[in-house]
Amino acid sequence: MRPRKVALFAAAVVAVCAGIIFGILSRSDDQPEIAGFVYPEPKTISPFKLTEHNGSSFDLDALKGKWSFVYFGYTYCPDVCPTTLADLSRAQKLLEEAGWDAGNQYFFVSVDAQRDTPQRLAEYVAFFNKKFVGATGADEALTKFTQEVGVLYSFPEGRKGKSYAVDHSSTVALFDPNARLAAVFTSPHKAEEIVEGFRKILRRRT
Amino acid sequence: MSERNASRFAGCLVLTLGALIASGGACADSIQVTEAWSRPTPPGIDVGVAYFVINNQGRNDRLVGASSPVAKRAELHISRMEGGVMKMRHLNAVDVESGVPTSFEPSGRHVMLTGLKQPLKEGDAFPLVLNFANAGPVKVQVRVRGTAGTGEGGHGTDHSKMKQAR
């Protein structure tokens, strides 16, 4: 059993290395350069289940049929989240002006379900943009989904009351209409860069 | 006290007072806070933020605290990227070097306002007092600008763009 496990592990390591090398090589050729990272092959995400602010399920089906921009944060975040949501909102308006918005949806996933109730999320996202949809869920479901998307978050020890800060990746994930992770825009965000990156990704697919 | 001593004393007093007034004036002038702005707050959110640029023409100083009548607390914070994760941390003080602009800006250093007594609305302005170790308190007016939908560049308030356009 043991040697077999070692062999499996070695094979996995080789596969991951090969993937990275392939990724780097193919990136230099035909990967669109964006303010972030484009997956050489869109990444399939395991089924997950969160809840949208209006009560419907936020899952793989919710991501299907449209391009989805998904940002992760929490509503008590005073600086980075409003900054990013304002930028993402501006990106949405620029995309709309350019005629590239009709097939898109925009989500704000709160990693802080303890404080961010559906009602709070509804008011919060609408303040930034009427197209934005808030979503959150139990810690377990959130951890599973965020890990697959490469988003990390953590709470201070013994989070209590209302005044705690959450450490979190400030990335905007882009899912393709097959609910696969296509790209990740990294912080700091600029509306124009998100628009330009999305345009390049669309162009590659057509 | 002899006449000579008295005049000496009076001279010293004038000099000391003069020095005090001069240094006071210099302190008030040495720190200039510009481009103070904030974001409107979403419904039900009682945390806010203030951004600004400190220009110090005097000797090196330190920003040691802040306060505002619109919030219960005003704290110096920094958002910092560490290992792909954005972390917000409390700062006890921020060095304000002479001749070097010190920026408080989105996704960086900022004043976090907690326990806002009322929502911050676009177009409003509120006072913020910045406390410096040497210069003492400096009061600034913070303008609430940029609706969420238009971002920072909304309503022609983006100074960097205005400058570029000229």
Interface residues (C-beta under 8 A of the other chain):
Chain A: T75 Y76 C77 P78 D79 V80 P82 T83 L85 A86 D87 S89 R90 K93 R120 E123 Y124 F127 F128 N129 L152 Y153 S154 S163 A165 D167 H168 S169 S170 T171 T186 S187 P188 A191
Chain B: R39 P42 P43 G44 I45 V47 G48 V49 H77 S79 M81 G84 V85 M86 K87 M88 R89 P106 S107 H110 M112 L113 T114 G146 A148 G149 T150 G151 E152 G153
